[in-house]
Amino acid sequence: MNDQRGGFPVTGSVARRSLRPQDARRHHRALVLSLLQRSPGSSRAQLARSTGLSQVAISGVVAELITEGIVAEQGVRPSKRPGAPARALHLISAARTVAAVAISSADEIEGTLFDLTGTQLFHTTVSRAGAVGPDALALLEGVIETVLQQAEAPVLGIGVSATGIIDAEGVVRSSSHLAWSDLPLRAHLEQRMRLPVAVVGGVTAIGIAEVSEGDTSHDLLMVRIGNGVGAATIVNGSVVHGLHGAAGEFGHVVVDPSSDRLCQCGRRGCLEATLATPQLRDRLARASASEHDTVLAEAGRMLGIALAPAVAVLGLTDIAVTGPRDLIEGPLLAACRDQLSESLLDVVAARLRVRIAEGDESARLRGVFAIVLSNELGIA
């Protein structure tokens, strides 16, 4: 079902209902806050023109936000028109905070406290030291509590990036890395922390950071190459989770039925057996220097074979790849582009961009920060 709490909803069936007054009010607040984030110093008149809302509606929303301490009048806007100058409106960055936590595949749990503009106020990293099951959950809770203790302003919510298959309700359906199965992580943390919580997979968090901060549209296919291979799809600003949260688990798609490479899933010819970082580095180590480009190009070609159907079905125009840059950049990405061009209609391939993701290692944290900001304030 569709998560109604934010600007990064999940696709799925949506119950039909009439628009309620509180829905319109929330939408108006979101419009104003999003505009003030992008265009600080806007006046009420400018907000009305940009949103299409009436001056009365804008004045009501702004008054409400000023009373809550989220927006303030700071200075005036220069104007050539007669009369009193318009008051400039600004988001108060320190008015609220967001706790963001990421469980990485590198055996670490990171926690960060952000203000409303995404400025980092506090950061901590804790080694998981191989902890799984209830022990890993206890460590996660401890990191969240440490971050929350640093907050000097009200906390909007908590964003968590975890590993594994996670559905739209924040249930970790399966995480071999953490030995979690059908863990209702969002509900558990909301009850424990008494705050709104958003839980997504790591690749999804990276993809949302790319959309919210990078030079991209609201349609994106984010591919993560690491110990495994995964993807996240964002269409019209909505994250596609699939019924059981397994959308993007394409590492075990068989791309080469004739291959003798055994995958950890027990089958042969899976994309992960060719493209995952450990397997790819192992083949490079066994190959001569003159063969390196060929090995990387083969991996890129297999990635292109796996991605082509998704691009064709969804009409995607932007693919971003993240992972070890020394492996991705060069022959691998070039071969992926070539394979996609060969596999797709010219009209589709001509509009397709295949590139290295812009984000850095903090992308998971910034992604869940963006989700909480969207869920709680409507800022997308």
C-alpha positions as a Markdown table, in Angstrom:
| # | Residue | x | y | z |
|---|---|---|---|---|
| 1 | Met | 0.0 | 0.0 | 0.0 |
| 2 | Asn | 1.0 | 3.6 | -0.4 |
| 3 | Asp | 2.8 | 5.3 | 2.6 |
| 4 | Gln | 0.9 | 8.5 | 2.9 |
| 5 | Arg | 3.3 | 10.2 | 5.3 |
| 6 | Gly | 5.8 | 11.6 | 2.9 |
| 7 | Gly | 7.0 | 12.9 | -0.4 |
| 8 | Phe | 8.9 | 9.7 | -1.2 |
| 9 | Pro | 5.9 | 7.3 | -1.1 |
| 10 | Val | 6.0 | 3.7 | -2.2 |
| 11 | Thr | 4.1 | 2.5 | -5.2 |
| 12 | Gly | 1.3 | 0.1 | -4.8 |
| 13 | Ser | -2.5 | 0.0 | -4.4 |
| 14 | Val | -4.0 | 3.0 | -2.7 |
| 15 | Ala | -7.4 | 3.1 | -1.0 |
| 16 | Arg | -9.6 | 5.8 | -2.6 |
| 17 | Arg | -10.9 | 8.5 | -0.2 |
| 18 | Ser | -12.0 | 12.1 | -0.5 |
| 19 | Leu | -9.6 | 14.9 | 0.2 |
| 20 | Arg | -9.9 | 16.0 | 3.8 |
| 21 | Pro | -9.2 | 19.6 | 5.1 |
| 22 | Gln | -6.1 | 18.4 | 7.0 |
| 23 | Asp | -4.8 | 16.9 | 3.7 |
| 24 | Ala | -5.0 | 20.3 | 2.0 |
| 25 | Arg | -3.5 | 22.0 | 5.0 |
| 26 | Arg | -0.5 | 19.6 | 5.0 |
| 27 | His | -0.1 | 20.1 | 1.3 |
| 28 | His | 0.0 | 23.9 | 1.6 |
| 29 | Arg | 2.5 | 23.7 | 4.4 |
| 30 | Ala | 4.7 | 21.4 | 2.3 |
| 31 | Leu | 4.6 | 23.7 | -0.7 |
| 32 | Val | 5.6 | 26.7 | 1.5 |
| 33 | Leu | 8.4 | 24.9 | 3.3 |
| 34 | Ser | 9.8 | 23.4 | 0.1 |
| 35 | Leu | 9.9 | 26.8 | -1.6 |
| 36 | Leu | 11.5 | 28.5 | 1.4 |
| 37 | Gln | 14.2 | 25.7 | 1.5 |
| 38 | Arg | 14.9 | 26.3 | -2.2 |
| 39 | Ser | 14.4 | 30.1 | -2.2 |
| 40 | Pro | 15.2 | 31.6 | 1.2 |
| 41 | Gly | 14.0 | 35.1 | 1.7 |
| 42 | Ser | 10.9 | 34.8 | -0.3 |
| 43 | Ser | 8.0 | 37.1 | 0.5 |
| 44 | Arg | 4.4 | 36.1 | 1.1 |
| 45 | Ala | 3.4 | 37.5 | -2.3 |
| 46 | Gln | 6.2 | 35.5 | -4.0 |
| 47 | Leu | 5.0 | 32.3 | -2.2 |
| 48 | Ala | 1.5 | 33.0 | -3.4 |
| 49 | Arg | 2.6 | 33.4 | -7.0 |
| 50 | Ser | 4.8 | 30.3 | -6.9 |
| 51 | Thr | 2.3 | 28.0 | -5.3 |
| 52 | Gly | -0.9 | 29.4 | -6.9 |
| 53 | Leu | -2.5 | 29.7 | -3.4 |
| 54 | Ser | -4.4 | 32.8 | -2.4 |
| 55 | Gln | -2.7 | 35.5 | -0.2 |
| 56 | Val | -5.1 | 34.5 | 2.6 |
| 57 | Ala | -4.1 | 30.9 | 2.4 |
| 58 | Ile | -0.4 | 31.8 | 2.4 |
| 59 | Ser | -0.8 | 34.2 | 5.3 |
| 60 | Gly | -2.5 | 31.5 | 7.3 |
| 61 | Val | 0.2 | 28.9 | 6.6 |
| 62 | Val | 3.1 | 31.3 | 7.3 |
| 63 | Ala | 1.5 | 32.5 | 10.5 |
| 64 | Glu | 1.2 | 28.9 | 11.7 |
| 65 | Leu | 4.8 | 28.1 | 10.8 |
| 66 | Ile | 6.0 | 31.3 | 12.6 |
| 67 | Thr | 4.1 | 30.3 | 15.7 |
| 68 | Glu | 5.7 | 26.9 | 15.6 |
| 69 | Gly | 9.1 | 28.5 | 15.3 |
| 70 | Ile | 10.0 | 26.8 | 12.0 |
| 71 | Val | 9.8 | 30.0 | 9.9 |
| 72 | Ala | 10.9 | 33.6 | 10.8 |
| 73 | Glu | 10.7 | 37.0 | 9.2 |
| 74 | Gln | 14.3 | 38.2 | 8.8 |
| 75 | Gly | 14.8 | 41.5 | 6.9 |
| 76 | Val | 12.9 | 42.9 | 3.9 |
| 77 | Arg | 13.0 | 42.2 | 0.2 |
| 78 | Pro | 14.0 | 45.1 | -2.0 |
| 79 | Ser | 11.2 | 46.3 | -4.2 |
| 80 | Lys | 10.6 | 49.1 | -6.7 |
| 81 | Arg | 6.9 | 49.1 | -6.0 |
| 82 | Pro | 5.4 | 51.8 | -3.7 |
| 83 | Gly | 4.3 | 50.9 | -0.2 |
| 84 | Ala | 5.9 | 49.1 | 2.7 |
| 85 | Pro | 8.6 | 46.6 | 1.6 |
| 86 | Ala | 7.7 | 42.9 | 1.8 |
| 87 | Arg | 9.1 | 40.9 | 4.7 |
| 88 | Ala | 11.6 | 38.2 | 3.8 |
| 89 | Leu | 10.8 | 34.7 | 5.2 |
| 90 | His | 13.4 | 32.1 | 6.1 |
| 91 | Leu | 13.4 | 28.6 | 7.5 |
| 92 | Ile | 15.0 | 28.4 | 10.9 |
| 93 | Ser | 17.5 | 25.6 | 10.5 |
| 94 | Ala | 17.9 | 25.0 | 14.2 |
| 95 | Ala | 14.2 | 24.8 | 14.9 |
| 96 | Arg | 14.0 | 21.0 | 14.4 |
| 97 | Thr | 16.5 | 18.1 | 14.1 |
| 98 | Val | 16.5 | 14.7 | 12.4 |
| 99 | Ala | 18.3 | 11.6 | 13.7 |
| 100 | Ala | 19.7 | 9.5 | 10.9 |
| 101 | Val | 21.3 | 6.0 | 11.4 |
| 102 | Ala | 22.8 | 3.6 | 8.8 |
| 103 | Ile | 23.8 | 0.0 | 9.2 |
| 104 | Ser | 26.5 | -0.6 | 6.6 |
| 105 | Ser | 27.8 | -3.9 | 5.2 |
| 106 | Ala | 31.2 | -2.8 | 6.6 |
| 107 | Asp | 30.2 | -4.0 | 10.1 |
| 108 | Glu | 29.5 | -0.5 | 11.3 |
| 109 | Ile | 26.5 | 1.5 | 12.6 |
| 110 | Glu | 26.7 | 5.2 | 12.0 |
| 111 | Gly | 24.5 | 7.8 | 13.6 |
| 112 | Thr | 24.1 | 11.5 | 12.7 |
| 113 | Leu | 22.0 | 14.4 | 13.9 |
| 114 | Phe | 21.0 | 17.0 | 11.2 |
| 115 | Asp | 19.3 | 20.3 | 11.4 |
| 116 | Leu | 16.6 | 21.3 | 8.9 |
| 117 | Thr | 19.1 | 22.3 | 6.2 |
| 118 | Gly | 21.1 | 19.1 | 6.4 |
| 119 | Thr | 23.9 | 20.5 | 8.4 |
| 120 | Gln | 25.6 | 17.8 | 10.5 |
| 121 | Leu | 25.4 | 18.6 | 14.2 |
| 122 | Phe | 26.7 | 15.3 | 15.6 |
| 123 | His | 28.2 | 12.1 | 14.2 |
| 124 | Thr | 29.2 | 8.8 | 15.8 |
| 125 | Thr | 30.3 | 5.4 | 14.5 |
| 126 | Val | 30.1 | 2.1 | 16.4 |
| 127 | Ser | 31.6 | -1.2 | 15.4 |
| 128 | Arg | 29.0 | -4.0 | 15.1 |
| 129 | Ala | 31.8 | -6.5 | 15.8 |
| 130 | Gly | 29.8 | -9.2 | 14.1 |
| 131 | Ala | 26.7 | -8.8 | 16.3 |
| 132 | Val | 23.5 | -10.2 | 14.8 |
| 133 | Gly | 20.0 | -10.9 | 15.8 |
| 134 | Pro | 18.9 | -9.2 | 19.1 |
| 135 | Asp | 22.4 | -8.1 | 19.8 |
| 136 | Ala | 22.5 | -6.1 | 16.5 |
| 137 | Leu | 19.1 | -4.6 | 17.4 |
| 138 | Ala | 20.4 | -3.5 | 20.8 |
| 139 | Leu | 23.4 | -1.9 | 19.2 |
| 140 | Leu | 21.2 | 0.0 | 16.8 |
| 141 | Glu | 19.0 | 1.2 | 19.6 |
| 142 | Gly | 22.0 | 2.4 | 21.5 |
| 143 | Val | 23.3 | 4.4 | 18.6 |
| 144 | Ile | 19.9 | 6.0 | 18.1 |
| 145 | Glu | 19.7 | 6.9 | 21.8 |
| 146 | Thr | 23.2 | 8.4 | 21.7 |
| 147 | Val | 22.2 | 10.6 | 18.7 |
| 148 | Leu | 18.9 | 11.7 | 20.3 |
| 149 | Gln | 20.7 | 12.8 | 23.5 |
| 150 | Gln | 22.6 | 15.4 | 21.5 |
| 151 | Ala | 19.5 | 17.1 | 20.2 |
| 152 | Glu | 18.9 | 20.6 | 21.6 |
| 153 | Ala | 15.8 | 21.2 | 19.5 |
| 154 | Pro | 12.7 | 19.0 | 19.0 |
| 155 | Val | 13.4 | 15.9 | 16.9 |
| 156 | Leu | 11.2 | 15.5 | 13.8 |
| 157 | Gly | 11.9 | 11.8 | 13.5 |
| 158 | Ile | 14.4 | 9.0 | 13.0 |
| 159 | Gly | 15.5 | 7.6 | 9.6 |
| 160 | Val | 17.2 | 4.2 | 9.5 |
| 161 | Ser | 19.0 | 2.6 | 6.6 |
| 162 | Ala | 19.5 | -1.1 | 7.0 |
| 163 | Thr | 20.7 | -4.1 | 5.0 |
| 164 | Gly | 18.3 | -6.7 | 3.6 |
| 165 | Ile | 14.9 | -6.9 | 2.1 |
| 166 | Ile | 12.7 | -4.2 | 3.7 |
| 167 | Asp | 9.0 | -3.7 | 2.8 |
| 168 | Ala | 7.0 | -0.4 | 2.7 |
| 169 | Glu | 5.9 | -0.8 | 6.3 |
| 170 | Gly | 9.5 | -0.9 | 7.6 |
| 171 | Val | 9.5 | -4.7 | 8.2 |
| 172 | Val | 12.9 | -6.3 | 7.6 |
| 173 | Arg | 11.7 | -9.4 | 5.7 |
| 174 | Ser | 15.1 | -10.9 | 5.4 |
| 175 | Ser | 18.7 | -9.8 | 6.3 |
| 176 | Ser | 21.3 | -12.5 | 6.2 |
| 177 | His | 23.9 | -9.9 | 7.2 |
| 178 | Leu | 22.0 | -9.2 | 10.5 |
| 179 | Ala | 20.2 | -12.5 | 10.9 |
| 180 | Trp | 16.9 | -10.7 | 11.0 |
| 181 | Ser | 13.7 | -12.2 | 9.6 |
| 182 | Asp | 10.3 | -10.6 | 9.6 |
| 183 | Leu | 11.4 | -8.0 | 12.1 |
| 184 | Pro | 8.9 | -5.1 | 12.4 |
| 185 | Leu | 11.8 | -2.6 | 12.8 |
| 186 | Arg | 9.8 | 0.6 | 12.2 |
| 187 | Ala | 7.0 | -0.3 | 14.6 |
| 188 | His | 9.5 | -1.5 | 17.2 |
| 189 | Leu | 11.6 | 1.6 | 17.1 |
| 190 | Glu | 8.5 | 3.9 | 17.1 |
| 191 | Gln | 7.3 | 2.3 | 20.2 |
| 192 | Arg | 10.7 | 2.3 | 21.9 |
| 193 | Met | 11.7 | 5.9 | 20.9 |
| 194 | Arg | 8.3 | 7.5 | 20.8 |
| 195 | Leu | 9.1 | 9.3 | 17.6 |
| 196 | Pro | 8.2 | 8.8 | 13.9 |
| 197 | Val | 10.5 | 6.3 | 12.2 |
| 198 | Ala | 11.3 | 5.6 | 8.6 |
| 199 | Val | 13.2 | 2.4 | 7.6 |
| 200 | Val | 14.6 | 1.7 | 4.1 |
| 201 | Gly | 17.3 | -0.4 | 2.5 |
| 202 | Gly | 20.7 | 1.0 | 1.9 |
| 203 | Val | 20.5 | 1.3 | -1.8 |
| 204 | Thr | 17.1 | 3.0 | -1.5 |
| 205 | Ala | 18.6 | 5.6 | 0.9 |
| 206 | Ile | 21.4 | 6.2 | -1.5 |
| 207 | Gly | 19.0 | 6.7 | -4.4 |
| 208 | Ile | 16.8 | 9.1 | -2.5 |
| 209 | Ala | 19.9 | 11.2 | -1.6 |
| 210 | Glu | 20.8 | 11.3 | -5.3 |
| 211 | Val | 17.3 | 12.5 | -6.2 |
| 212 | Ser | 17.0 | 15.0 | -3.5 |
| 213 | Glu | 20.5 | 16.5 | -3.8 |
| 214 | Gly | 21.8 | 15.6 | -7.2 |
| 215 | Asp | 21.3 | 16.7 | -10.8 |
| 216 | Thr | 18.6 | 14.2 | -11.6 |
| 217 | Ser | 14.9 | 14.0 | -12.3 |
| 218 | His | 12.4 | 12.2 | -10.0 |
| 219 | Asp | 13.0 | 9.0 | -12.1 |
| 220 | Leu | 16.2 | 7.1 | -11.2 |
| 221 | Leu | 17.5 | 3.6 | -11.2 |
| 222 | Met | 20.3 | 3.4 | -8.6 |
| 223 | Val | 22.6 | 0.4 | -8.8 |
| 224 | Arg | 24.9 | -0.6 | -5.9 |
| 225 | Ile | 27.9 | -2.9 | -6.5 |
| 226 | Gly | 29.5 | -4.2 | -3.4 |
| 227 | Asn | 29.6 | -7.6 | -1.6 |
| 228 | Gly | 26.3 | -8.1 | -3.4 |
| 229 | Val | 24.5 | -6.4 | -6.2 |
| 230 | Gly | 21.2 | -4.5 | -5.6 |
| 231 | Ala | 19.2 | -1.7 | -7.0 |
| 232 | Ala | 16.5 | 0.9 | -6.1 |
| 233 | Thr | 14.0 | 2.4 | -8.4 |
| 234 | Ile | 12.4 | 5.8 | -8.0 |
| 235 | Val | 9.6 | 6.6 | -10.4 |
| 236 | Asn | 7.8 | 10.0 | -10.3 |
| 237 | Gly | 9.5 | 10.6 | -6.9 |
| 238 | Ser | 8.1 | 7.4 | -5.5 |
| 239 | Val | 10.2 | 4.5 | -4.2 |
| 240 | Val | 9.2 | 1.1 | -5.8 |
| 241 | His | 9.3 | -1.5 | -3.0 |
| 242 | Gly | 7.3 | -4.3 | -4.5 |
| 243 | Leu | 4.7 | -6.3 | -2.5 |
| 244 | His | 7.3 | -7.9 | -0.2 |
| 245 | Gly | 10.0 | -5.3 | -0.4 |
| 246 | Ala | 12.1 | -7.3 | -2.8 |
| 247 | Ala | 12.1 | -4.9 | -5.7 |
| 248 | Gly | 15.7 | -4.3 | -6.7 |
| 249 | Glu | 17.0 | -7.7 | -5.6 |
| 250 | Phe | 18.3 | -8.4 | -9.1 |
| 251 | Gly | 21.7 | -9.8 | -8.2 |
| 252 | His | 20.4 | -13.3 | -8.6 |
| 253 | Val | 19.0 | -12.8 | -12.1 |
| 254 | Val | 20.6 | -15.3 | -14.4 |
| 255 | Val | 22.4 | -13.3 | -17.1 |
| 256 | Asp | 24.6 | -16.1 | -18.5 |
| 257 | Pro | 22.9 | -19.5 | -18.5 |
| 258 | Ser | 26.0 | -21.1 | -20.0 |
| 259 | Ser | 28.3 | -19.8 | -17.2 |
| 260 | Asp | 30.0 | -22.2 | -14.8 |
| 261 | Arg | 30.4 | -19.5 | -12.1 |
| 262 | Leu | 28.6 | -20.7 | -9.0 |
| 263 | Cys | 26.7 | -18.1 | -7.1 |
| 264 | Gln | 26.2 | -18.2 | -3.3 |
| 265 | Cys | 22.4 | -18.8 | -4.0 |
| 266 | Gly | 23.4 | -22.2 | -5.5 |
| 267 | Arg | 22.7 | -21.3 | -9.1 |
| 268 | Arg | 25.1 | -20.6 | -12.0 |
| 269 | Gly | 25.3 | -17.5 | -14.2 |
| 270 | Cys | 23.8 | -15.0 | -11.7 |
| 271 | Leu | 24.7 | -11.3 | -12.2 |
| 272 | Glu | 26.2 | -11.3 | -8.7 |
| 273 | Ala | 28.6 | -14.1 | -9.5 |
| 274 | Thr | 30.1 | -11.9 | -12.2 |
| 275 | Leu | 29.7 | -8.4 | -10.8 |
| 276 | Ala | 29.9 | -8.5 | -7.0 |
| 277 | Thr | 33.1 | -6.8 | -5.8 |
| 278 | Pro | 34.8 | -9.9 | -4.2 |
| 279 | Gln | 34.2 | -12.0 | -7.3 |
| 280 | Leu | 35.3 | -9.3 | -9.7 |
| 281 | Arg | 38.5 | -8.5 | -7.8 |
| 282 | Asp | 39.3 | -12.2 | -7.6 |
| 283 | Arg | 39.1 | -12.6 | -11.4 |
| 284 | Leu | 41.2 | -9.4 | -11.9 |
| 285 | Ala | 43.8 | -10.8 | -9.5 |
| 286 | Arg | 44.0 | -14.0 | -11.6 |
| 287 | Ala | 44.1 | -12.2 | -14.9 |
| 288 | Ser | 47.1 | -10.7 | -16.6 |
| 289 | Ala | 47.3 | -6.9 | -16.7 |
| 290 | Ser | 46.4 | -6.9 | -20.4 |
| 291 | Glu | 43.2 | -8.8 | -19.7 |
| 292 | His | 41.9 | -6.4 | -17.0 |
| 293 | Asp | 39.8 | -4.3 | -19.4 |
| 294 | Thr | 38.3 | -7.5 | -20.9 |
| 295 | Val | 37.2 | -8.7 | -17.4 |
| 296 | Leu | 35.7 | -5.4 | -16.5 |
| 297 | Ala | 33.9 | -5.0 | -19.8 |
| 298 | Glu | 32.4 | -8.5 | -19.5 |
| 299 | Ala | 31.0 | -7.5 | -16.1 |
| 300 | Gly | 29.6 | -4.3 | -17.5 |
| 301 | Arg | 28.0 | -6.1 | -20.4 |
| 302 | Met | 26.2 | -8.5 | -17.9 |
| 303 | Leu | 25.0 | -5.5 | -16.0 |
| 304 | Gly | 23.6 | -4.0 | -19.2 |
| 305 | Ile | 21.8 | -7.3 | -20.0 |
| 306 | Ala | 20.2 | -7.3 | -16.5 |
| 307 | Leu | 19.1 | -3.6 | -16.6 |
| 308 | Ala | 17.7 | -3.4 | -20.1 |
| 309 | Pro | 14.2 | -4.9 | -19.3 |
| 310 | Ala | 13.7 | -2.6 | -16.4 |
| 311 | Val | 14.6 | 0.5 | -18.5 |
| 312 | Ala | 12.3 | -0.6 | -21.3 |
| 313 | Val | 9.3 | -1.4 | -19.1 |
| 314 | Leu | 9.5 | 1.7 | -16.9 |
| 315 | Gly | 10.8 | 4.2 | -19.5 |
| 316 | Leu | 13.7 | 5.2 | -17.2 |
| 317 | Thr | 16.2 | 7.8 | -18.4 |
| 318 | Asp | 18.8 | 7.9 | -15.6 |
| 319 | Ile | 20.9 | 5.1 | -14.2 |
| 320 | Ala | 23.4 | 5.9 | -11.5 |
| 321 | Val | 26.0 | 3.3 | -10.3 |
| 322 | Thr | 27.7 | 3.3 | -7.0 |
| 323 | Gly | 30.5 | 1.2 | -5.6 |
| 324 | Pro | 34.3 | 0.9 | -5.9 |
| 325 | Arg | 35.1 | 3.6 | -8.4 |
| 326 | Asp | 38.3 | 1.9 | -9.6 |
| 327 | Leu | 36.1 | -1.0 | -10.8 |
| 328 | Ile | 33.1 | 1.0 | -12.1 |
| 329 | Glu | 34.8 | 3.8 | -14.0 |
| 330 | Gly | 36.1 | 3.0 | -17.4 |
| 331 | Pro | 35.6 | -0.3 | -19.3 |
| 332 | Leu | 32.8 | -1.6 | -17.0 |
| 333 | Leu | 30.5 | 1.4 | -17.3 |
| 334 | Ala | 31.3 | 1.9 | -21.0 |
| 335 | Ala | 30.4 | -1.7 | -21.8 |
| 336 | Cys | 27.2 | -1.4 | -19.8 |
| 337 | Arg | 26.2 | 1.7 | -21.9 |
| 338 | Asp | 27.0 | -0.2 | -25.1 |
| 339 | Gln | 25.0 | -3.2 | -24.1 |
| 340 | Leu | 22.0 | -1.1 | -23.2 |
| 341 | Ser | 22.3 | 0.7 | -26.6 |
| 342 | Glu | 22.3 | -2.7 | -28.3 |
| 343 | Ser | 19.3 | -4.0 | -26.3 |
| 344 | Leu | 17.0 | -1.0 | -26.4 |
| 345 | Leu | 15.1 | 0.8 | -29.1 |
| 346 | Asp | 17.1 | 3.8 | -30.4 |
| 347 | Val | 14.5 | 6.3 | -29.1 |
| 348 | Val | 14.9 | 4.8 | -25.6 |
| 349 | Ala | 18.7 | 4.5 | -25.6 |
| 350 | Ala | 19.1 | 8.0 | -27.0 |
| 351 | Arg | 17.5 | 9.5 | -23.8 |
| 352 | Leu | 19.3 | 7.2 | -21.4 |
| 353 | Arg | 22.0 | 8.5 | -19.1 |
| 354 | Val | 24.3 | 5.9 | -17.4 |
| 355 | Arg | 26.7 | 7.4 | -14.9 |
| 356 | Ile | 28.6 | 7.1 | -11.7 |
| 357 | Ala | 26.5 | 8.2 | -8.7 |
| 358 | Glu | 27.3 | 11.7 | -7.3 |
| 359 | Gly | 27.0 | 10.8 | -3.6 |
| 360 | Asp | 29.7 | 9.9 | -1.2 |
| 361 | Glu | 29.8 | 7.4 | 1.7 |
| 362 | Ser | 27.4 | 9.6 | 3.7 |
| 363 | Ala | 24.7 | 9.1 | 1.1 |
| 364 | Arg | 22.7 | 6.6 | 3.2 |
| 365 | Leu | 22.5 | 9.0 | 6.1 |
| 366 | Arg | 21.5 | 11.9 | 3.9 |
| 367 | Gly | 18.9 | 9.7 | 2.2 |
| 368 | Val | 17.1 | 8.8 | 5.3 |
| 369 | Phe | 17.4 | 12.4 | 6.5 |
| 370 | Ala | 15.6 | 13.4 | 3.3 |
| 371 | Ile | 12.8 | 10.8 | 3.9 |
| 372 | Val | 12.1 | 12.1 | 7.4 |
| 373 | Leu | 12.1 | 15.7 | 6.2 |
| 374 | Ser | 9.6 | 14.7 | 3.5 |
| 375 | Asn | 7.5 | 12.5 | 5.8 |
| 376 | Glu | 7.1 | 15.0 | 8.6 |
| 377 | Leu | 7.3 | 18.4 | 6.9 |
| 378 | Gly | 6.6 | 17.6 | 3.3 |
| 379 | Ile | 9.9 | 19.0 | 2.1 |
| 380 | Ala | 11.1 | 16.9 | -0.8 |
